């Protein structure tokens, strides 16, 4: 069982930056896909960004494109989400997810972290 532990969330003001980290309990090179999802109160869990194991393929939701950057360091077994120019609508619990296969949907990911709260005040 792979364990994922997120960190880096917090309360910031609009326009600020945060970097989320997700540390995996095993070599991330074996986790083909890693992703960040977010879920705001009363809303479904949405994909924010994903990255394949080499980092050669990334995807971003339109709402974060140009502001967020996903990256991974397989030597440190960690995936990151750099979030710049944060907006109040970015407020959510952010979850790290991983799978050994090429997957896209939240329902397809096998491993999940516990989530970290990001709150952006206006």
ZAMARGU-4260 file (C-alpha; in steps of 0.2 Angstrom, whole numbers, plus 5000, padded with zeros to 4 digits):
<rodrens>
0) 5000/5000/5000 | 5007/5017/4995 | 5005/5031/5007 | 5005/5049/5001 | 5007/5063/5013
5) 5003/5081/5008 | 5010/5097/5016 | 5011/5115/5012 | 4993/5121/5013 | 4988/5136/5023
10) 4979/5153/5023 | 4985/5166/5011 | 4979/5182/5003 | 4974/5184/4985 | 4989/5185/4974
15) 5001/5176/4985 | 5009/5159/4981 | 5010/5142/4990 | 5019/5126/4986 | 5011/5110/4990
20) 5022/5094/4992 | 5016/5076/4992 | 5029/5063/4998 | 5026/5045/4993 | 5031/5030/5004
25) 5039/5021/4989 | 5049/5026/4974 | 5038/5038/4963 | 5047/5031/4948 | 5035/5016/4950
30) 5020/5027/4951 | 5017/5031/4933 | 5004/5045/4936 | 5003/5057/4950 | 4991/5071/4951
35) 4983/5085/4962 | 4964/5086/4964 | 4955/5098/4974 | 4938/5099/4982 | 4928/5114/4988
40) 4914/5112/5000 | 4898/5106/4992 | 4907/5102/4976 | 4915/5087/4967 | 4933/5083/4967
45) 4941/5090/4952 | 4958/5087/4943 | 4969/5101/4945 | 4985/5094/4936 | 4993/5078/4933
50) 5011/5072/4927 | 5018/5056/4921 | 5033/5047/4928 | 5046/5056/4917 | 5038/5073/4919
55) 5037/5074/4900 | 5018/5075/4900 | 5008/5087/4910 | 4990/5092/4911 | 4982/5107/4919
60) 4964/5112/4922 | 4959/5128/4912 | 4956/5137/4928 | 4974/5135/4934 | 4983/5135/4918
65) 4997/5148/4918 | 4996/5150/4937 | 5000/5132/4943 | 5015/5121/4939 | 5016/5102/4943
70) 5033/5094/4945 | 5040/5078/4952 | 5057/5073/4959 | 5058/5054/4958 | 5074/5055/4968
75) 5065/5062/4983 | 5049/5052/4980 | 5039/5069/4979 | 5027/5078/4968 | 5025/5097/4970
80) 5011/5109/4965 | 5018/5127/4964 | 5003/5139/4965 | 5005/5157/4960 | 4993/5172/4959
85) 4981/5163/4970 | 4962/5168/4969 | 4949/5165/4982 | 4941/5152/4970 | 4956/5142/4973
90) 4951/5138/4991 | 4948/5120/4993 | 4956/5104/5001 | 4970/5099/4989 | 4973/5080/4987
95) 4988/5071/4980 | 4984/5055/4970 | 4995/5042/4962 | 4993/5026/4951 | 5004/5014/4943
100) 4995/5015/4927 | 4990/5029/4915 | 4974/5036/4922 | 4964/5052/4922 | 4948/5051/4932
105) 4948/5053/4951 | 4939/5036/4952 | 4953/5028/4943 | 4967/5033/4955 | 4971/5020/4967
110) 4982/5030/4980 | 4976/5046/4989 | 4983/5057/5002 | 4973/5064/5017 | 4972/5081/5009
115) 4978/5099/5014 | 4968/5114/5016 | 4971/5129/5005 | 4962/5145/5009 | 4964/5161/4999
120) 4956/5177/5006 | 4951/5192/4996
</rodrens>
